[in-house]
Amino acid sequence: MIAVMLMSVALVAGLCVLAYTLAVYALPFMFAFASLRSPVLRLIVALVFAAPAAVAGYAR
């Protein structure tokens, strides 16, 4: 039982590290998206990020 609790703590810590790492790498993309002036370019970038999520959400 103690081993399972230690493994769950390690898993949560690993997920926190993963989330932090992904956030650090995503931050420059968010700043780049915010600095785009053209609405057409904003739409293209939004579709590039949203399309895989939509496909994954509707896939069975």
N, C-alpha and C positions, 0 to 999 in steps of 0.2 A: 504494500500500500504506500509506503514511504517512497519507493522507487517511482511509482506512478505520479505522485505529487511533485517529485523533483523533476521528472521528465516534463510535466505540464508547465512548471515554472521555466524550464529551459526553452520550451517551445514558445511560450509567450514572449520571452526575452528575444528569441530569434525573430519572431514576427515583428517585434518593435524595431529591431535593427533593420529588417527588410523594409518596413514602411518608411523609416527615416532615410534609408539609402535611396529608395524610389522617389521620395519627395525632393531630395537634394538634386537628383538628376532631372526631375520634371520642372523645377523652378525656372531654369533658363528658357524653357519652351513656353512657359506661361508669360514671362516678360516679353519674349519675342512676339507672342500672339497679341499682347496688349499694345505693342508698338506698331502693329500693322495699321496702315491708314485706309487702305482700300476695303470697302465692304465685300467685294468679290473675293479678295484674298482671305478675308476672315471667314467667309462661308466655306471656302475650299478647305482651309485648315480645320474648321469645326467638323466638316464632313469626314475628313481623313481620320479624326479621332473618334467620331461618333459611329461611323459605319461598322467597324469591327465589334463594337459593343452591341449594336443593334442586331447584327448577325448572330452573335453569341447568345443574345437574349431570346431570340426567336427560334434558335436551333433546338432540336430535340435530341 
